Amino acid sequence: MRQSFDETTDPSFGAKHLPLVRAKMAEQGLDGLLVPHEDEHQNEYLPEANDRLAWLTGFTGSAGAGAVLSDRAAVFADGRYTVQVRAQVDPARFEILSLENNGLAAWLETAPKGAVIGYDPRLHSPDALATLRRAADKAGASLKPVDPNPLDLAWGDERPEQPNAPVVPHHDRYTGETSAAKRARIGQAIREAGAAAAVLTAPASIAWLFNIRGGDVIRTPLPLAQAIVRTDGTARLFMDPRKVTNELPGWLGDAVALEAPEALPQALEGLSGQPVLIDPGQSSAWYFDRLEAAGATIVRGMDPCTLPRACKNPVEVEGSRQAHIRDGAALTRFLHWVDTVAQQTLPTEREIAEALEGFREATGALKDLSFDTIAGAGPNGALPHYKPVGDKIRRIEKGSLLLVDGGGQYLDGTTDVTRTIAVGEPTADQRRMFTLVLKGHVAMATVRFPEGTTGHQLDVLARLPMWMAGLDYDHGTGHGVGSYLGVHEGPQRIAKMVNSQPLLTGMIVSNEPGYYREGHWGIRIETLQVVTPPEPIPGGERPMHGFEQLTFAPLDRKLIDVALLTATERAYVDAYHAETLAKVGPLLDGEAKAWLERACAPL
């Protein structure tokens, strides 16, 4: 469980590994190779054995891509990783470019005419591949599926083993619904989509549908597996036998057949002549190629587990409430420590992250972190997805800010919370910027909205105070969160990027506007909130959804410029702090409880 602070890659990776990959490319008659960050399961966070982009380039961000030609290569990263990618990748070996605005596709348009560029069909969704194929066609180049992957051949014996963590039941008292009931629902959805079966490849869907959890993916209790589900709710679950615990077959029941992954290709061939539902955004092109070759009729559609998984039932929502109260008590003990001990000893980012993990472990309920803790002191806080490793680790300094973003995995819920803390006495400028972020945060926490509203339509509310001051931030305002699953979960999100998925009752999303002054410090305030059912508003004409706050931990009062808050905003902060004290206070005692009472006093 313990977070590592060691640098796992090096800019020298490019010099060592590029020649090996190019040699294997040449053996297969390839002029180029595409290297996505995603793995065979389209995971965001990867098992070490599947982190091909990191092995090739040194870049460890969760969103990126690589491309290799015989005479040049490039790495692409999004705005969260602009600084990180330049620190981790050798610019003499790779051109460093933006992933945004069709970065990889635009680069492919410059490929040499006649070039044959390889791609591993297990690593690309057909939707993403179609865009890349159009770009290659425009250049007069061609994309060619490869098996085996030249990079995997170059990695060779040094490549880590595939994970095989035990897969265990996740009991109904946490899920609120049996697997049999879920499979009946999903079977009906498959039938309504006009299909006879669905192929599921997303680990989160496997975990949710069968009420199981594993440990194959870092910080996320996911089992790597695939499934074929029929309209009658029966299923074939393909999983490495080494993961199967003694209790698992009985838990799954007679309607679920456990099979080895080697049986999957033949099982897909057995769907010949049948309509098969599969998600072109979450499943790789390999499945589509196999189904087409088998003579199945492909029904393209959203993974039928995606929306039911995102819309938490009452048991899951209550579990999340309890997980957040427990986590809030741990976080409050940590904030008390930062405001007292750390203000005097000025610890390093590593010591700060270890302290927070220690407080969470002390709950006795922590299963894992939900992601590696971001503890950004001063300039490091200005990197939204900074991770303290190696010689980048700083000590906090008086007069600066500390940004801490972390979360826990508990059987009853997944947490994710960010707090920004003043070290010493904050400046007027720091207080102004924090308060502008707070105003956007309050707007998103208190909004009411009609059915059919998307997160894309709400995003501006969190940015408006920043925009009016000529400022902005280069990340989304909110992401979905799972129920003892991924800390990042779709299809819902709150961001500038257009997203057609309406926010629905039971969806959990983060609310995390920020401000980052490069080279100085960063500010982010993040809580999780759940979409409430639409209710009438007195005097109104239409019922409106809203958000219930799930995260409870005090804000740093020293950073709030009360004069910049409206009466309504001030009332919200006071009410939020009062609720924090009421819910978290009973789990504390002694100095920590007394500190919380002061921290939650009315503004």
C-alpha positions as CSV (number, residue, x, y, z in Angstrom):
1,M,0.0,0.0,0.0
2,R,2.8,2.4,0.9
3,Q,3.4,5.1,-1.7
4,S,6.8,5.0,-3.4
5,F,8.8,8.2,-3.8
6,D,11.5,6.6,-6.0
7,E,11.8,7.8,-9.6
8,T,10.9,4.7,-11.7
9,T,12.0,6.0,-15.1
10,D,14.8,8.1,-16.5
11,P,15.3,10.3,-19.6
12,S,17.9,7.8,-20.7
13,F,15.2,5.3,-21.4
14,G,14.9,6.8,-24.9
15,A,18.5,6.3,-25.8
16,K,18.5,2.7,-24.4
17,H,15.1,1.5,-25.8
18,L,14.5,3.4,-29.1
19,P,17.2,1.4,-31.0
20,L,15.8,-1.9,-29.7
21,V,12.3,-1.0,-30.9
22,R,13.5,0.2,-34.2
23,A,15.4,-3.0,-34.8
24,K,12.2,-5.0,-34.1
25,M,10.2,-2.7,-36.4
26,A,12.7,-3.3,-39.2
27,E,12.4,-7.1,-38.8
28,Q,8.6,-6.7,-39.4
29,G,9.1,-4.4,-42.4
30,L,7.7,-1.4,-40.5
31,D,8.7,2.3,-41.0
32,G,6.9,3.3,-37.8
33,L,5.1,2.3,-34.7
34,L,2.3,3.9,-32.6
35,V,2.7,3.5,-28.8
36,P,-0.5,4.6,-26.9
37,H,-0.5,5.0,-23.1
38,E,-3.6,2.7,-22.9
39,D,-3.2,-1.1,-22.4
40,E,-5.2,-4.1,-23.5
41,H,-8.0,-3.1,-21.1
42,Q,-7.9,0.7,-22.0
43,N,-6.9,1.4,-18.4
44,E,-5.9,4.8,-17.3
45,Y,-3.7,3.6,-14.5
46,L,-1.6,0.7,-15.7
47,P,0.0,-2.5,-14.3
48,E,3.8,-2.1,-14.6
49,A,3.9,-4.8,-17.2
50,N,1.6,-2.8,-19.5
51,D,3.2,0.7,-19.2
52,R,4.8,0.6,-22.6
53,L,5.0,4.3,-23.1
54,A,6.9,4.8,-19.8
55,W,9.4,2.0,-20.8
56,L,10.0,3.5,-24.2
57,T,10.2,7.2,-23.3
58,G,10.4,7.7,-19.5
59,F,7.1,9.6,-19.4
60,T,4.8,8.3,-16.6
61,G,1.7,10.5,-16.9
62,S,-1.7,8.9,-17.1
63,A,-2.6,10.5,-20.5
64,G,-0.2,10.4,-23.4
65,A,1.0,8.7,-26.5
66,G,4.2,8.0,-28.5
67,A,5.1,7.5,-32.1
68,V,8.3,6.2,-33.6
69,L,9.6,6.5,-37.1
70,S,12.9,5.2,-38.4
71,D,14.5,8.7,-38.2
72,R,12.4,10.6,-35.6
73,A,10.0,10.0,-32.7
74,A,7.5,12.1,-30.6
75,V,5.8,12.0,-27.2
76,F,2.4,13.6,-26.7
77,A,1.0,14.7,-23.3
78,D,-1.9,16.8,-22.2
79,G,-1.9,20.1,-20.4
80,R,-1.7,18.5,-16.9
81,Y,1.7,17.0,-17.7
82,T,3.5,19.8,-19.7
83,V,6.2,20.3,-17.1
84,Q,6.5,16.6,-16.1
85,V,6.9,15.3,-19.7
86,R,9.8,17.7,-20.3
87,A,11.5,16.6,-17.1
88,Q,11.1,12.8,-17.9
89,V,11.8,12.6,-21.6
90,D,15.0,13.2,-23.5
91,P,14.3,16.0,-26.0
92,A,17.2,14.9,-28.2
93,R,15.4,11.6,-28.8
94,F,11.7,12.7,-28.8
95,E,9.9,15.7,-30.0
96,I,7.6,16.7,-27.1
97,L,4.2,17.8,-28.3
98,S,0.7,18.4,-27.0
99,L,-1.9,15.6,-27.0
100,E,-4.7,18.1,-27.4
101,N,-6.2,19.3,-30.7
102,N,-5.6,16.0,-32.4
103,G,-1.9,16.1,-31.6
104,L,-1.0,12.5,-32.6
105,A,-3.3,12.5,-35.6
106,A,-1.9,15.9,-36.8
107,W,1.7,14.5,-36.4
108,L,0.7,11.4,-38.5
109,E,-0.3,13.7,-41.3
110,T,3.4,14.6,-41.7
111,A,4.5,10.9,-41.9
112,P,6.6,10.0,-45.1
113,K,4.5,9.1,-48.1
114,G,4.4,5.3,-48.5
115,A,5.5,4.7,-44.8
116,V,4.0,1.5,-43.2
117,I,3.2,2.3,-39.6
118,G,2.5,-0.5,-37.2
119,Y,-0.1,-0.5,-34.4
120,D,-1.1,-3.1,-31.9
121,P,-4.9,-3.7,-32.3
122,R,-5.2,-4.7,-28.7
123,L,-4.2,-1.2,-27.5
124,H,-6.4,1.1,-29.7
125,S,-10.1,1.5,-29.6
126,P,-11.7,1.4,-33.1
127,D,-12.9,5.0,-32.7
128,A,-9.4,6.3,-31.9
129,L,-8.0,4.1,-34.7
130,A,-10.3,5.5,-37.3
131,T,-9.1,9.0,-36.6
132,L,-5.4,7.9,-36.9
133,R,-6.1,6.0,-40.1
134,R,-7.6,9.1,-41.7
135,A,-4.5,11.1,-40.8
136,A,-2.2,8.4,-42.2
137,D,-4.2,8.2,-45.4
138,K,-3.9,12.0,-45.7
139,A,-0.1,11.7,-45.6
140,G,-0.1,8.8,-48.1
141,A,1.1,6.4,-45.4
142,S,-0.7,3.3,-44.1
143,L,-1.4,1.7,-40.8
144,K,-0.8,-2.0,-40.3
145,P,-1.8,-4.2,-37.4
146,V,1.1,-6.1,-35.8
147,D,1.2,-9.3,-33.8
148,P,3.5,-9.5,-31.9
149,N,4.0,-6.0,-30.8
150,P,7.6,-4.9,-31.7
151,L,7.9,-3.0,-28.5
152,D,7.0,-6.1,-26.5
153,L,9.6,-8.1,-28.3
154,A,12.2,-5.3,-27.6
155,W,11.2,-5.3,-23.9
156,G,11.8,-9.0,-23.8
157,D,12.8,-10.8,-20.6
158,E,13.0,-7.5,-18.7
159,R,9.3,-7.0,-18.9
160,P,7.5,-7.6,-15.6
161,E,5.1,-10.4,-15.2
162,Q,1.4,-9.8,-15.7
163,P,-0.4,-9.1,-12.4
164,N,-2.4,-12.0,-10.9
165,A,-3.8,-10.6,-7.6
166,P,-6.5,-12.7,-5.9
167,V,-10.1,-11.9,-7.0
168,V,-12.5,-11.8,-4.1
169,P,-16.3,-11.2,-3.5
170,H,-17.5,-7.7,-2.9
171,H,-20.5,-8.3,-0.6
172,D,-24.0,-7.1,-1.2
173,R,-24.0,-5.0,1.9
174,Y,-21.7,-2.7,0.0
175,T,-23.1,-3.1,-3.5
176,G,-26.8,-2.9,-2.7
177,E,-27.7,-5.3,-5.5
178,T,-26.8,-9.0,-6.2
179,S,-24.8,-9.9,-9.2
180,A,-27.7,-12.0,-10.4
181,A,-30.0,-9.0,-10.3
182,K,-27.4,-6.9,-12.1
183,R,-26.9,-9.5,-14.8
184,A,-30.7,-9.7,-15.3
185,R,-30.8,-5.9,-15.8
186,I,-27.8,-6.0,-18.2
187,G,-29.3,-8.9,-20.1
188,Q,-32.5,-6.9,-20.7
189,A,-30.4,-3.9,-21.8
190,I,-28.5,-6.2,-24.3
191,R,-31.9,-7.4,-25.6
192,E,-33.1,-3.8,-26.0
193,A,-30.0,-3.0,-28.0
194,G,-30.9,-5.6,-30.5
195,A,-28.1,-8.0,-29.5
196,A,-27.9,-11.6,-28.3
197,A,-24.8,-11.1,-26.2
198,A,-22.4,-8.4,-25.1
199,V,-18.6,-8.5,-24.9
200,L,-17.3,-6.7,-21.8
201,T,-13.6,-5.7,-21.6
202,A,-13.5,-2.8,-19.1
203,P,-12.2,-4.1,-15.7
204,A,-14.5,-1.7,-13.9
205,S,-17.6,-3.2,-15.6
206,I,-16.4,-6.7,-14.7
207,A,-15.9,-5.8,-11.1
208,W,-19.3,-4.0,-10.9
209,L,-21.3,-6.7,-12.7
210,F,-20.0,-9.7,-10.9
211,N,-19.6,-8.0,-7.5
212,I,-15.9,-8.8,-7.3
213,R,-12.7,-6.9,-6.7
214,G,-9.1,-7.5,-7.4
215,G,-5.7,-5.9,-7.3
216,D,-4.3,-6.0,-10.8
217,V,-4.3,-2.2,-11.3
218,I,-2.4,0.2,-9.0
219,R,-4.6,2.1,-6.5
220,T,-7.8,0.6,-8.0
221,P,-9.3,-2.8,-6.9
222,L,-9.8,-4.1,-10.4
223,P,-9.4,-7.6,-11.8
224,L,-8.1,-7.8,-15.4
225,A,-10.6,-10.1,-17.2
226,Q,-13.2,-10.2,-20.0
227,A,-16.7,-11.5,-20.1
228,I,-19.4,-12.5,-22.6
229,V,-22.9,-11.9,-21.2
230,R,-26.1,-13.3,-22.7
231,T,-29.6,-11.8,-22.6
232,D,-30.7,-14.3,-20.0
233,G,-28.0,-13.1,-17.6
234,T,-25.7,-16.1,-18.0
235,A,-22.1,-15.2,-18.5
236,R,-18.6,-16.6,-19.4
237,L,-15.9,-14.9,-17.3
238,F,-12.3,-15.2,-18.7
239,M,-9.7,-14.8,-16.0
240,D,-6.2,-16.1,-15.2
241,P,-6.8,-19.2,-13.0
242,R,-4.1,-18.0,-10.6
243,K,-6.4,-15.2,-9.5
244,V,-9.3,-17.5,-8.7
245,T,-9.8,-17.8,-4.9
246,N,-11.5,-20.8,-3.3
247,E,-14.6,-18.8,-2.5
248,L,-15.0,-17.2,-6.0
249,P,-16.8,-20.0,-8.0
250,G,-19.4,-20.4,-5.3
251,W,-19.9,-16.6,-5.1
252,L,-20.3,-16.3,-8.9
253,G,-22.8,-19.2,-9.0
254,D,-23.8,-21.7,-11.7
255,A,-24.9,-19.0,-14.2
256,V,-21.3,-17.8,-14.5
257,A,-18.7,-20.0,-16.1
258,L,-15.1,-19.3,-15.2
259,E,-12.7,-19.9,-18.0
260,A,-9.0,-19.2,-18.8
261,P,-8.2,-16.2,-21.1
262,E,-6.9,-18.7,-23.7
263,A,-10.5,-19.7,-24.3
264,L,-11.6,-16.2,-25.3
265,P,-10.7,-16.2,-29.0
266,Q,-12.7,-19.4,-29.6
267,A,-15.6,-18.0,-27.5
268,L,-15.7,-15.0,-29.8
269,E,-15.7,-17.3,-32.8
270,G,-18.7,-19.0,-31.3
271,L,-20.7,-15.8,-31.7
272,S,-20.7,-16.3,-35.4
273,G,-24.0,-15.2,-37.0
274,Q,-25.2,-13.4,-33.9
275,P,-25.6,-9.7,-33.1
276,V,-23.1,-8.8,-30.5
277,L,-23.0,-5.5,-28.4
278,I,-19.6,-4.0,-27.9
279,D,-18.4,-0.6,-26.9
280,P,-16.1,1.1,-29.6
281,G,-14.9,3.6,-27.0
282,Q,-13.8,1.1,-24.3
283,S,-13.0,-2.1,-26.2
284,S,-9.9,-2.5,-28.4
285,A,-10.0,-3.0,-32.2
286,W,-8.8,-6.6,-31.6
287,Y,-12.2,-7.6,-30.5
288,F,-13.9,-6.0,-33.4
289,D,-11.5,-7.7,-35.8
290,R,-12.2,-11.1,-34.2
291,L,-15.9,-10.7,-34.2
292,E,-16.0,-9.5,-37.8
293,A,-13.7,-12.5,-38.9
294,A,-16.1,-14.8,-37.0
295,G,-19.1,-13.5,-38.9
296,A,-20.8,-11.9,-36.0
297,T,-23.0,-8.8,-36.5
298,I,-21.4,-6.0,-34.4
299,V,-23.8,-3.8,-32.5
300,R,-21.9,-0.7,-31.6
301,G,-23.0,0.9,-28.3
302,M,-22.1,2.0,-24.8
303,D,-20.9,-0.8,-22.5
304,P,-24.3,-1.6,-20.8
305,C,-22.7,-1.6,-17.4
306,T,-21.4,2.0,-17.7
307,L,-24.5,4.0,-16.8
308,P,-25.8,1.6,-14.1
309,R,-22.3,1.6,-12.5
310,A,-22.1,5.4,-12.6
311,C,-25.6,5.9,-11.0
312,K,-25.0,4.8,-7.5
313,N,-27.9,3.1,-5.7
314,P,-29.0,4.2,-2.1
315,V,-26.7,1.6,-0.5
316,E,-23.7,2.8,-2.4
317,V,-24.5,6.5,-1.7
318,E,-24.8,5.8,2.0
319,G,-21.5,3.8,1.9
320,S,-19.8,6.8,0.2
321,R,-21.2,9.1,2.9
322,Q,-19.7,6.9,5.7
323,A,-16.4,6.4,3.9
324,H,-16.1,10.2,3.5
325,I,-16.9,10.9,7.2
326,R,-14.3,8.3,8.2
327,D,-11.8,9.7,5.7
328,G,-12.7,13.3,6.8
329,A,-11.7,12.5,10.3
330,A,-8.3,11.2,9.1
331,L,-7.9,14.3,6.9
332,T,-8.8,16.6,9.8
333,R,-6.2,15.0,12.0
334,F,-3.7,15.5,9.2
335,L,-4.7,19.2,8.7
336,H,-4.4,19.7,12.5
337,W,-0.8,18.2,12.2
338,V,0.0,20.5,9.3
339,D,-1.3,23.6,11.1
340,T,0.7,22.8,14.3
341,V,3.6,20.5,14.0
342,A,4.4,21.0,10.3
343,Q,4.3,24.7,10.5
344,Q,7.2,24.5,12.9
345,T,9.3,21.6,11.5
346,L,8.7,22.4,7.8
347,P,8.7,18.8,6.6
348,T,9.3,17.6,3.0
349,E,6.6,16.6,0.6
350,R,7.4,13.0,1.2
351,E,7.0,13.4,4.9
352,I,3.7,15.1,4.3
353,A,2.4,12.4,2.0
354,E,3.5,9.7,4.5
355,A,1.8,11.5,7.4
356,L,-1.5,11.7,5.5
357,E,-1.3,8.0,4.6
358,G,-0.6,7.2,8.2
359,F,-3.7,9.0,9.4
360,R,-5.8,7.1,6.8
361,E,-4.2,3.8,7.8
362,A,-5.1,4.5,11.4
363,T,-8.8,4.3,10.6
364,G,-8.3,0.5,10.3
365,A,-10.5,0.5,7.2
366,L,-8.2,1.7,4.5
367,K,-7.7,-0.9,1.7
368,D,-5.4,1.3,-0.4
369,L,-4.9,4.8,-1.5
370,S,-7.1,5.8,-4.4
371,F,-4.1,7.4,-6.2
372,D,-0.6,8.4,-5.2
373,T,-0.9,11.5,-3.0
374,I,-0.1,14.8,-4.6
375,A,1.8,16.9,-2.0
376,G,3.0,20.0,-3.8
377,A,5.0,22.6,-1.8
378,G,5.5,26.0,-3.4
379,P,6.3,25.8,-7.1
380,N,5.5,22.0,-7.2
381,G,1.9,22.9,-6.2
382,A,1.6,24.7,-9.5
383,L,1.9,21.3,-11.3
384,P,-1.7,20.0,-11.2
385,H,-0.7,16.3,-11.3
386,Y,2.6,16.6,-9.5
387,K,3.9,13.5,-7.7
388,P,6.8,13.8,-5.2
389,V,9.6,11.6,-6.4
390,G,13.4,11.7,-6.4
391,D,15.2,15.0,-6.4
392,K,12.0,16.9,-7.2
393,I,10.9,16.6,-3.5
394,R,10.8,20.0,-1.8
395,R,10.5,21.1,1.8
396,I,7.6,23.5,2.6
397,E,8.6,27.1,3.2
398,K,7.1,30.0,5.2
399,G,5.2,32.4,3.1
400,S,4.2,29.8,0.5
401,L,1.3,27.3,0.0
402,L,1.0,23.6,0.3
403,L,-1.4,21.7,-2.0
404,V,-2.4,18.2,-0.9
405,D,-4.6,16.0,-3.1
406,G,-5.2,12.4,-2.0
407,G,-7.8,9.8,-1.3
408,G,-8.5,6.4,0.0
409,Q,-10.1,3.1,-1.1
410,Y,-12.5,1.7,1.4
411,L,-14.9,-1.2,1.0
412,D,-17.8,1.2,1.2
413,G,-16.5,4.0,-1.0
414,T,-13.7,5.8,-2.8
415,T,-12.6,9.2,-1.7
416,D,-10.7,12.1,-3.4
417,V,-10.1,15.5,-1.7
418,T,-7.8,18.4,-2.2
419,R,-7.0,21.1,0.4
420,T,-4.6,24.0,0.0
421,I,-2.9,25.3,3.2
422,A,-1.0,28.4,4.0
423,V,2.5,27.9,5.4
424,G,3.0,30.8,7.7
425,E,1.0,34.0,7.1
426,P,-0.5,34.2,3.6
427,T,-0.1,37.2,1.4
428,A,-3.1,39.3,0.3
429,D,-2.5,38.0,-3.3
430,Q,-2.6,34.4,-2.1
431,R,-5.8,35.1,-0.2
432,R,-7.4,36.7,-3.2
433,M,-6.6,33.9,-5.5
434,F,-7.8,31.2,-3.0
435,T,-11.0,33.1,-2.6
436,L,-11.7,33.3,-6.3
437,V,-11.2,29.6,-6.5
438,L,-13.5,29.2,-3.5
439,K,-16.2,31.3,-5.2
440,G,-16.2,29.0,-8.2
441,H,-16.3,26.0,-5.9
442,V,-19.3,27.3,-4.0
443,A,-21.1,28.0,-7.3
444,M,-20.7,24.4,-8.4
445,A,-21.7,23.1,-5.0
446,T,-24.9,25.0,-4.8
447,V,-26.2,25.0,-8.4
448,R,-29.6,23.6,-9.2
449,F,-30.2,22.3,-12.8
450,P,-32.9,20.6,-14.8
451,E,-33.0,17.1,-16.1
452,G,-30.8,16.6,-19.2
453,T,-28.1,19.0,-18.1
454,T,-24.5,17.9,-18.8
455,G,-21.4,18.7,-16.9
456,H,-20.1,20.5,-19.9
457,Q,-23.0,23.0,-19.5
458,L,-22.2,23.6,-15.8
459,D,-18.4,24.0,-16.1
460,V,-18.5,27.7,-16.7
461,L,-19.9,28.3,-13.2
462,A,-16.7,27.2,-11.5
463,R,-14.6,29.3,-13.9
464,L,-16.6,32.5,-13.9
465,P,-14.9,34.2,-10.9
466,M,-11.6,33.3,-12.5
467,W,-12.5,34.5,-16.0
468,M,-13.8,37.8,-14.6
469,A,-10.3,38.3,-13.2
470,G,-8.6,37.3,-16.5
471,L,-7.6,33.8,-15.1
472,D,-8.3,30.2,-15.8
473,Y,-7.1,26.6,-15.1
474,D,-6.1,23.9,-17.7
475,H,-7.9,20.9,-16.3
476,G,-11.5,19.7,-15.9
477,T,-13.6,20.9,-13.0
478,G,-15.0,17.5,-12.2
479,H,-14.6,13.8,-12.9
480,G,-16.8,10.8,-12.0
481,V,-15.8,8.6,-9.0
482,G,-16.6,4.9,-8.5
483,S,-17.9,2.9,-5.5
484,Y,-14.7,1.1,-4.2
485,L,-13.6,1.3,-7.9
486,G,-11.8,3.9,-9.9
487,V,-11.2,7.4,-8.6
488,H,-11.8,8.5,-12.2
489,E,-15.0,7.1,-13.7
490,G,-17.1,8.0,-16.7
491,P,-19.2,8.7,-18.6
492,Q,-20.0,11.9,-16.6
493,R,-17.6,14.8,-16.2
494,I,-17.6,18.5,-15.7
495,A,-15.2,20.2,-18.1
496,K,-14.9,22.6,-21.1
497,M,-14.7,19.6,-23.4
498,V,-18.1,18.8,-24.9
499,N,-19.7,15.8,-23.2
500,S,-23.2,14.7,-24.1
501,Q,-23.9,12.6,-21.0
502,P,-26.5,14.2,-18.7
503,L,-25.8,14.2,-15.0
504,L,-28.1,11.7,-13.4
505,T,-29.3,10.9,-9.9
506,G,-26.7,9.0,-8.0
507,M,-23.7,10.0,-10.1
508,I,-20.7,11.1,-8.0
509,V,-18.5,13.9,-9.4
510,S,-15.7,15.9,-8.0
511,N,-15.8,19.7,-7.8
512,E,-12.2,21.0,-8.1
513,P,-11.5,24.4,-9.6
514,G,-8.0,25.7,-9.2
515,Y,-5.4,28.3,-9.9
516,Y,-1.7,27.7,-10.7
517,R,1.0,30.3,-10.8
518,E,4.0,28.6,-12.5
519,G,7.2,28.7,-10.5
520,H,5.4,29.9,-7.3
521,W,2.4,27.9,-5.9
522,G,-0.9,26.3,-6.8
523,I,-4.4,26.3,-5.3
524,R,-7.1,23.7,-5.7
525,I,-10.2,23.0,-3.6
526,E,-11.8,19.6,-4.2
527,T,-14.7,17.8,-2.7
528,L,-16.9,15.0,-4.0
529,Q,-20.6,15.5,-4.4
530,V,-23.5,13.3,-5.5
531,V,-26.3,14.3,-7.9
532,T,-29.6,14.4,-6.0
533,P,-33.0,13.5,-7.5
534,P,-34.9,16.3,-9.2
535,E,-37.2,18.1,-6.7
536,P,-39.5,21.1,-7.1
537,I,-38.3,24.5,-6.1
538,P,-40.8,26.8,-4.3
539,G,-42.4,29.1,-6.9
540,G,-40.6,27.2,-9.7
541,E,-42.1,25.3,-12.6
542,R,-39.7,22.5,-13.2
543,P,-38.0,20.0,-10.8
544,M,-34.3,20.5,-10.4
545,H,-31.3,18.3,-9.6
546,G,-28.7,19.5,-7.2
547,F,-25.6,18.2,-5.4
548,E,-25.2,16.7,-1.9
549,Q,-21.8,17.2,-0.5
550,L,-20.0,14.0,0.4
551,T,-16.5,15.3,1.5
552,F,-16.2,17.0,4.8
553,A,-12.9,18.6,5.9
554,P,-12.3,22.2,6.9
555,L,-11.0,24.9,4.5
556,D,-8.0,27.0,5.6
557,R,-9.7,30.1,7.1
558,K,-6.4,32.1,6.8
559,L,-6.7,31.9,3.1
560,I,-10.3,33.2,2.8
561,D,-10.7,36.9,2.1
562,V,-14.2,37.3,3.5
563,A,-14.6,40.7,1.9
564,L,-14.6,39.0,-1.5
565,L,-17.5,36.7,-0.6
566,T,-21.1,37.5,-1.1
567,A,-23.5,37.0,1.8
568,T,-24.8,33.8,0.1
569,E,-21.2,32.4,-0.4
570,R,-20.3,33.2,3.2
571,A,-23.5,31.5,4.4
572,Y,-22.5,28.4,2.4
573,V,-19.0,28.2,3.9
574,D,-20.4,28.6,7.4
575,A,-23.0,25.9,6.8
576,Y,-20.4,23.6,5.2
577,H,-18.1,24.0,8.2
578,A,-21.0,23.5,10.7
579,E,-21.9,20.2,8.9
580,T,-18.2,19.2,8.9
581,L,-18.0,19.7,12.6
582,A,-21.3,17.8,13.2
583,K,-20.3,14.8,11.1
584,V,-16.5,14.6,11.7
585,G,-16.3,16.0,15.2
586,P,-17.7,12.9,17.0
587,L,-14.8,10.8,15.5
588,L,-12.2,13.1,17.1
589,D,-11.0,14.0,20.6
590,G,-8.5,16.1,22.4
591,E,-6.5,18.7,20.5
592,A,-7.7,17.6,17.1
593,K,-11.3,18.1,18.0
594,A,-10.6,21.5,19.6
595,W,-8.7,22.5,16.5
596,L,-11.6,21.4,14.3
597,E,-14.0,23.5,16.4
598,R,-11.9,26.6,15.8
599,A,-11.4,25.8,12.1
600,C,-15.2,25.4,11.6
601,A,-16.2,28.6,13.5
602,P,-18.4,30.9,11.5
603,L,-16.6,33.4,9.3
